[in-house]
Amino acid sequence: MNILWVEDEVKMIERVVPFLSQEGCRVTHALSAEAALELLRKQSFDLLLIDWMLPGLSGTDLCREVQRERKVPVIMLTAKTDEWDKVIALEIGADDYITKPFGMRELLARIKAVLRRTGSAGVAEDKVLRSGSLTIDPLRHEVKKNDRLISLTPTEFELLVTLAEQPGRVFSRLQLIDQTLGEVYYGYERTIDSHIRNLRRKIEDDPAQPQYIVTVYGVGYKFGGGAYS
């Protein structure tokens, strides 16, 4: 999928784009609405990510312009948390709205959901992951063990999917925070340990001797089962 991200916060772009690229997204970056409009005159995109607060022409003005002229799916990104701001974003034509800070997997899920709804090309379906008696369905946001549905919190689910999609890879606590909770939790890496303990109680036969969520001492965690689709 070909994405245009209009964002003046360069550090965020540098943090998130490598993750999206690994997931099959081609991301073009524009620092302003004016630069984005210039790019839109030269090439087509499957989706636009637009920051609400931009220098010069605002993100909301850009969204209106895009919907009037090109009808490209739009997700608004903003630090605003008021419900009325969300209403405004949707009324001017945005397809979705994400509040900063956000986890990378949340962003990817929103992108895929918007592209599915709008019928845009380039979106791949999430694969069902299976390992032993554990089944993880990212699209339906479901986890089953021995065909029994397990209730997970959103953070627990994102942690499990992040680990299971790359079995054997060791993730540091900071990497897991980056992909599930967002940068607002930087400095609170031990928060991940609490979520992991709760996750183990729900999916492991013996949480004291975990089969799926394995600790790599001094580094972080990995998925010990062989997840496959």
C-alpha contacts under 8 A as a table, 3 or more apart, distances in Angstrom:
res1	aa1	res2	aa2	distance
1	M	24	G	6.88
1	M	25	C	5.02
1	M	26	R	6.13
1	M	46	D	6.14
1	M	47	L	7.94
1	M	121	A	6.95
1	M	122	G	4.38
1	M	123	V	6.14
2	N	25	C	6.07
2	N	26	R	4.83
2	N	27	V	6.21
2	N	28	T	7.89
2	N	45	F	5.22
2	N	46	D	5.23
2	N	47	L	6.81
2	N	122	G	7.60
3	I	25	C	6.90
3	I	26	R	5.96
3	I	27	V	4.82
3	I	28	T	6.22
3	I	45	F	5.66
3	I	46	D	5.92
3	I	47	L	5.06
3	I	48	L	5.75
3	I	49	L	7.34
4	L	27	V	5.82
4	L	28	T	4.83
4	L	29	H	5.96
4	L	30	A	7.31
4	L	36	A	7.69
4	L	45	F	6.47
4	L	47	L	6.50
4	L	48	L	4.86
4	L	49	L	6.25
5	W	27	V	6.78
5	W	28	T	6.11
5	W	29	H	4.99
5	W	30	A	6.20
5	W	48	L	5.82
5	W	49	L	4.59
5	W	50	I	6.06
6	V	29	H	6.04
6	V	30	A	4.76
6	V	31	L	5.82
6	V	32	S	6.19
6	V	33	A	6.67
6	V	36	A	6.52
6	V	48	L	7.46
6	V	49	L	6.04
6	V	50	I	4.83
6	V	51	D	6.09
7	E	10	V	7.24
7	E	13	I	7.49
7	E	29	H	7.24
7	E	30	A	6.34
7	E	31	L	5.26
7	E	32	S	6.75
7	E	50	I	6.50
7	E	51	D	5.37
7	E	54	L	7.08
8	D	30	A	7.62
8	D	31	L	4.61
8	D	32	S	6.59
8	D	51	D	7.89
8	D	54	L	6.56
8	D	55	P	7.72
9	E	12	M	5.66
9	E	13	I	6.76
9	E	31	L	7.95
10	V	13	I	5.09
10	V	14	E	6.22
11	K	14	E	5.08
11	K	15	R	6.20
12	M	15	R	5.08
12	M	16	V	6.12
13	I	16	V	5.35
13	I	17	V	5.65
13	I	29	H	7.83
14	E	17	V	5.89
14	E	18	P	7.23
15	R	18	P	6.76
15	R	19	F	7.70
16	V	19	F	5.42
16	V	20	L	6.44
16	V	104	M	6.80
17	V	20	L	5.08
17	V	21	S	5.98
17	V	27	V	6.75
18	P	21	S	5.03
18	P	22	Q	6.28
19	F	22	Q	5.21
19	F	23	E	6.54
19	F	104	M	7.41
20	L	23	E	5.01
20	L	24	G	6.59
20	L	25	C	5.37
20	L	26	R	7.68
20	L	27	V	7.65
20	L	108	L	7.23
21	S	24	G	5.22
21	S	25	C	4.82
21	S	26	R	6.05
21	S	27	V	7.19
22	Q	25	C	7.25
30	A	33	A	7.39
30	A	35	A	5.74
30	A	36	A	5.44
31	L	35	A	6.70
31	L	36	A	7.69
32	S	35	A	5.25
32	S	36	A	6.29
32	S	54	L	6.16
32	S	55	P	6.28
32	S	56	G	7.25
32	S	57	L	7.48
33	A	36	A	4.92
33	A	37	L	6.22
33	A	54	L	7.09
33	A	55	P	7.90
33	A	56	G	7.41
33	A	57	L	5.71
33	A	58	S	6.85
33	A	59	G	6.74
33	A	62	L	5.96
34	E	37	L	5.23
34	E	38	E	6.45
34	E	56	G	7.85
34	E	57	L	6.84
35	A	38	E	5.13
35	A	39	L	6.38
36	A	39	L	5.09
36	A	40	L	6.16
37	L	40	L	4.97
37	L	41	R	6.36
38	E	41	R	5.30
38	E	42	K	6.86
39	L	42	K	5.27
39	L	43	Q	6.25
40	L	43	Q	5.39
40	L	44	S	6.16
40	L	45	F	7.66
41	R	44	S	7.96
45	F	48	L	7.20
45	F	72	V	7.28
46	D	72	V	6.67
46	D	73	P	7.01
46	D	115	L	7.78
46	D	120	S	6.14
46	D	121	A	6.81
46	D	122	G	7.59
47	L	72	V	5.92
47	L	73	P	4.92
47	L	74	V	5.87
47	L	75	I	7.79
47	L	111	I	7.97
47	L	115	L	7.58
48	L	72	V	6.98
48	L	73	P	6.25
48	L	74	V	4.79
48	L	75	I	6.30
49	L	74	V	5.98
49	L	75	I	4.98
49	L	76	M	5.97
49	L	77	L	6.86
50	I	59	G	5.89
50	I	63	C	7.56
50	I	74	V	7.11
50	I	75	I	6.29
50	I	76	M	4.94
50	I	77	L	5.87
51	D	54	L	6.48
51	D	59	G	5.63
51	D	76	M	5.86
51	D	77	L	4.66
51	D	78	T	5.82
52	W	58	S	6.59
52	W	59	G	4.39
52	W	60	T	6.14
52	W	76	M	6.36
52	W	77	L	5.98
52	W	78	T	5.24
53	M	58	S	5.97
53	M	59	G	5.91
53	M	78	T	7.23
54	L	57	L	6.66
54	L	58	S	5.12
54	L	59	G	5.89
55	P	58	S	6.75
57	L	61	D	6.37
57	L	62	L	6.89
58	S	61	D	5.17
58	S	62	L	6.29
59	G	62	L	5.01
59	G	63	C	6.14
59	G	76	M	7.83
60	T	63	C	4.99
60	T	64	R	6.30
60	T	89	A	7.09
60	T	92	I	7.37
61	D	64	R	5.16
61	D	65	E	6.26
62	L	65	E	5.02
62	L	66	V	6.09
63	C	66	V	5.13
63	C	67	Q	6.16
63	C	74	V	7.14
63	C	92	I	6.99
63	C	93	G	6.84
63	C	94	A	6.78
64	R	67	Q	5.25
64	R	68	R	6.09
64	R	92	I	5.88
64	R	93	G	6.69
65	E	68	R	5.14
65	E	69	E	6.14
66	V	69	E	5.39
66	V	70	R	5.29
66	V	71	K	6.11
66	V	72	V	6.58
67	Q	70	R	5.72
67	Q	71	K	4.52
67	Q	72	V	6.60
67	Q	93	G	6.24
68	R	71	K	6.69
73	P	94	A	7.12
73	P	95	D	6.16
73	P	114	V	7.21
73	P	115	L	7.46
73	P	118	T	7.10
74	V	93	G	7.66
74	V	94	A	4.97
74	V	95	D	5.40
74	V	96	D	6.86
75	I	94	A	5.80
75	I	95	D	5.75
75	I	96	D	4.75
75	I	97	Y	5.50
75	I	98	I	7.27
75	I	111	I	7.73
76	M	89	A	6.97
76	M	94	A	6.52
76	M	96	D	6.37
76	M	97	Y	4.74
76	M	98	I	6.25
77	L	97	Y	6.05
77	L	98	I	5.02
77	L	99	T	5.98
77	L	100	K	6.71
78	T	81	T	7.95
78	T	97	Y	7.76
78	T	98	I	6.51
78	T	99	T	5.14
78	T	100	K	5.56
79	A	99	T	5.46
79	A	100	K	4.71
79	A	101	P	7.14
80	K	85	D	6.85
80	K	99	T	6.63
80	K	100	K	7.77
81	T	85	D	7.20
81	T	86	K	7.91
81	T	99	T	6.55
82	D	85	D	5.45
82	D	86	K	7.02
83	E	86	K	5.21
83	E	87	V	6.47
84	W	87	V	4.93
84	W	88	I	6.23
85	D	88	I	5.03
85	D	89	A	6.24
86	K	89	A	5.09
86	K	90	L	6.32
86	K	97	Y	6.48
87	V	90	L	5.28
87	V	91	E	6.05
88	I	91	E	5.07
88	I	92	I	6.24
89	A	92	I	5.51
89	A	93	G	6.77
89	A	94	A	5.58
89	A	96	D	7.89
89	A	97	Y	7.00
90	L	93	G	5.32
90	L	94	A	4.79
90	L	95	D	6.37
90	L	96	D	6.84
90	L	97	Y	7.63
91	E	94	A	7.15
94	A	97	Y	7.26
95	D	114	V	6.63
96	D	110	R	7.57
96	D	114	V	7.21
98	I	102	F	7.39
98	I	107	L	7.68
99	T	102	F	6.58
101	P	182	G	5.49
101	P	183	E	6.41
101	P	184	V	6.19
102	F	106	E	6.72
102	F	107	L	6.99
102	F	180	T	7.77
102	F	181	L	6.35
102	F	182	G	4.77
102	F	183	E	7.58
103	G	106	E	5.27
103	G	107	L	6.49
103	G	177	I	7.66
103	G	178	D	6.20
103	G	179	Q	4.97
103	G	180	T	4.42
103	G	181	L	4.74
103	G	182	G	4.30
103	G	183	E	7.85
104	M	107	L	5.09
104	M	108	L	6.26
104	M	178	D	6.83
104	M	179	Q	4.55
104	M	180	T	6.26
104	M	182	G	7.17
105	R	108	L	5.00
105	R	109	A	6.03
105	R	158	E	6.87
105	R	162	T	7.86
105	R	179	Q	5.75
105	R	180	T	6.13
106	E	109	A	5.10
106	E	110	R	6.18
106	E	180	T	7.27
107	L	110	R	5.17
107	L	111	I	6.22
108	L	111	I	5.08
108	L	112	K	6.23
109	A	112	K	5.20
109	A	113	A	6.07
110	R	113	A	5.04
110	R	114	V	6.14
111	I	114	V	5.32
111	I	115	L	6.25
112	K	115	L	5.16
112	K	116	R	6.09
112	K	123	V	6.15
112	K	124	A	7.72
113	A	116	R	5.14
113	A	117	R	6.20
114	V	117	R	5.12
114	V	118	T	6.08
115	L	118	T	5.17
115	L	119	G	5.74
115	L	120	S	5.09
115	L	121	A	7.39
115	L	123	V	6.35
116	R	119	G	5.17
116	R	120	S	6.72
116	R	123	V	6.98
120	S	123	V	7.29
125	E	139	L	7.41
126	D	137	D	7.66
126	D	138	P	5.98
126	D	139	L	5.62
127	K	137	D	6.94
127	K	138	P	7.05
127	K	139	L	7.71
127	K	229	S	5.81
128	V	135	T	7.09
128	V	136	I	5.73
128	V	137	D	4.62
128	V	138	P	6.70
128	V	228	Y	7.74
128	V	229	S	5.31
129	L	135	T	5.75
129	L	136	I	4.94
129	L	137	D	6.39
129	L	164	A	7.37
129	L	165	E	7.46
129	L	227	A	5.53
129	L	228	Y	5.18
129	L	229	S	4.88
130	R	133	S	7.48
130	R	134	L	5.69
130	R	135	T	4.48
130	R	136	I	6.26
130	R	226	G	7.86
130	R	227	A	5.15
130	R	228	Y	5.45
130	R	229	S	6.31
131	S	134	L	5.22
131	S	135	T	6.56
131	S	225	G	5.70
131	S	226	G	5.59
131	S	227	A	4.75
131	S	228	Y	6.82
132	G	225	G	7.40
133	S	144	K	7.99
133	S	145	K	5.33
133	S	146	N	5.06
133	S	147	D	7.76
134	L	143	V	7.30
134	L	144	K	5.82
134	L	145	K	4.56
134	L	146	N	6.67
134	L	203	I	7.78
135	T	143	V	5.69
135	T	144	K	5.11
135	T	145	K	6.32
135	T	147	D	7.85
136	I	141	H	7.79
136	I	142	E	6.06
136	I	143	V	4.61
136	I	144	K	6.60
136	I	161	V	7.35
137	D	140	R	5.60
137	D	141	H	5.72
137	D	142	E	5.17
137	D	143	V	6.27
138	P	141	H	4.80
138	P	142	E	6.67
138	P	161	V	7.09
139	L	142	E	7.90
141	H	157	F	7.64
142	E	149	L	7.16
142	E	150	I	7.53
143	V	149	L	5.96
143	V	150	I	5.56
143	V	151	S	7.47
143	V	152	L	7.82
144	K	147	D	5.25
144	K	148	R	5.03
144	K	149	L	4.37
144	K	150	I	5.46
145	K	148	R	5.16
145	K	149	L	6.61
145	K	150	I	6.95
145	K	203	I	7.05
150	I	202	K	7.12
150	I	203	I	7.73
152	L	155	T	7.93
152	L	156	E	5.74
152	L	157	F	5.78
152	L	199	L	7.50
152	L	202	K	7.92
153	T	156	E	5.13
153	T	157	F	6.14
154	P	157	F	5.12
154	P	158	E	6.18
155	T	158	E	5.12
155	T	159	L	6.13
155	T	180	T	6.38
155	T	181	L	7.15
155	T	195	H	7.43
156	E	159	L	5.15
156	E	160	L	6.18
156	E	195	H	6.14
156	E	196	I	7.35
156	E	198	N	7.84
156	E	199	L	5.96
157	F	160	L	5.16
157	F	161	V	6.19
158	E	161	V	5.21
158	E	162	T	5.98
158	E	180	T	5.80
159	L	162	T	5.18
159	L	163	L	6.25
159	L	176	L	6.95
159	L	180	T	6.40
159	L	196	I	7.99
160	L	163	L	5.33
160	L	164	A	5.92
160	L	199	L	7.95
161	V	164	A	5.06
161	V	165	E	5.87
162	T	165	E	5.66
162	T	166	Q	7.15
162	T	176	L	7.80
162	T	179	Q	7.62
163	L	166	Q	5.70
163	L	167	P	6.32
163	L	169	R	7.57
163	L	171	F	7.70
163	L	213	I	7.97
163	L	222	K	6.03
163	L	223	F	5.25
164	A	167	P	5.26
164	A	223	F	5.53
164	A	225	G	7.78
164	A	227	A	5.91
165	E	227	A	6.89
166	Q	169	R	5.76
166	Q	223	F	7.37
166	Q	227	A	7.82
167	P	222	K	6.76
167	P	223	F	4.83
167	P	224	G	6.28
167	P	225	G	6.54
167	P	226	G	5.87
167	P	227	A	6.20
168	G	222	K	5.68
168	G	223	F	5.61
168	G	224	G	5.97
168	G	225	G	7.87
168	G	226	G	7.89
169	R	222	K	5.64
169	R	223	F	7.17
170	V	216	V	7.28
170	V	219	V	7.49
170	V	220	G	6.42
170	V	221	Y	5.50
170	V	222	K	4.63
170	V	223	F	7.89
171	F	175	Q	5.93
171	F	176	L	6.38
171	F	219	V	7.45
171	F	220	G	5.52
171	F	221	Y	5.42
171	F	222	K	6.16
172	S	175	Q	5.18
172	S	176	L	6.39
172	S	219	V	5.59
172	S	220	G	4.31
172	S	221	Y	6.57
173	R	176	L	5.12
173	R	177	I	6.17
173	R	189	E	5.51
173	R	190	R	7.34
173	R	192	I	6.34
173	R	219	V	7.85
173	R	220	G	5.64
173	R	221	Y	7.61
174	L	177	I	5.04
174	L	178	D	6.09
174	L	186	Y	7.18
174	L	189	E	5.90
175	Q	178	D	5.01
175	Q	179	Q	6.34
176	L	179	Q	5.24
176	L	180	T	6.00
176	L	181	L	7.80
176	L	192	I	7.45
177	I	180	T	5.27
177	I	181	L	5.02
177	I	182	G	5.97
177	I	183	E	7.21
177	I	185	Y	6.83
177	I	186	Y	7.33
177	I	189	E	6.94
177	I	192	I	7.03
178	D	181	L	6.13
178	D	182	G	4.94
178	D	183	E	5.95
179	Q	182	G	6.51
181	L	184	V	7.62
181	L	185	Y	6.66
182	G	185	Y	6.22
182	G	186	Y	7.78
183	E	186	Y	5.21
185	Y	188	Y	5.39
185	Y	189	E	7.22
186	Y	189	E	6.55
188	Y	191	T	5.67
189	E	192	I	5.92
189	E	193	D	7.88
190	R	193	D	5.25
190	R	194	S	7.18
191	T	194	S	5.51
191	T	195	H	6.77
192	I	195	H	5.18
192	I	196	I	6.12
193	D	196	I	5.03
193	D	197	R	6.18
194	S	197	R	5.18
194	S	198	N	6.38
195	H	198	N	5.19
195	H	199	L	6.07
196	I	199	L	4.95
196	I	200	R	6.06
196	I	213	I	7.61
197	R	200	R	5.21
197	R	201	R	6.40
197	R	207	P	7.84
198	N	201	R	5.23
198	N	202	K	6.65
199	L	202	K	5.28
199	L	203	I	6.35
200	R	203	I	5.34
200	R	204	E	5.20
200	R	207	P	5.31
200	R	210	P	7.02
200	R	213	I	6.88
201	R	204	E	6.06
201	R	206	D	7.84
201	R	207	P	5.59
204	E	207	P	5.35
204	E	210	P	5.91
204	E	211	Q	6.61
204	E	212	Y	6.92
205	D	210	P	7.50
205	D	211	Q	7.97
206	D	209	Q	5.41
206	D	210	P	6.04
207	P	210	P	5.12
210	P	213	I	5.96
210	P	214	V	6.04
211	Q	214	V	6.64
211	Q	224	G	6.00
211	Q	225	G	6.67
212	Y	223	F	5.27
212	Y	224	G	4.75
212	Y	225	G	5.25
213	I	221	Y	6.67
213	I	222	K	5.97
213	I	223	F	5.03
213	I	224	G	6.14
214	V	221	Y	5.59
214	V	222	K	5.34
214	V	223	F	6.05
214	V	224	G	5.84
215	T	220	G	6.08
215	T	221	Y	4.64
215	T	222	K	6.62
216	V	219	V	5.57
216	V	220	G	5.25
216	V	221	Y	5.40
216	V	222	K	7.08
217	Y	220	G	6.44
223	F	226	G	7.78
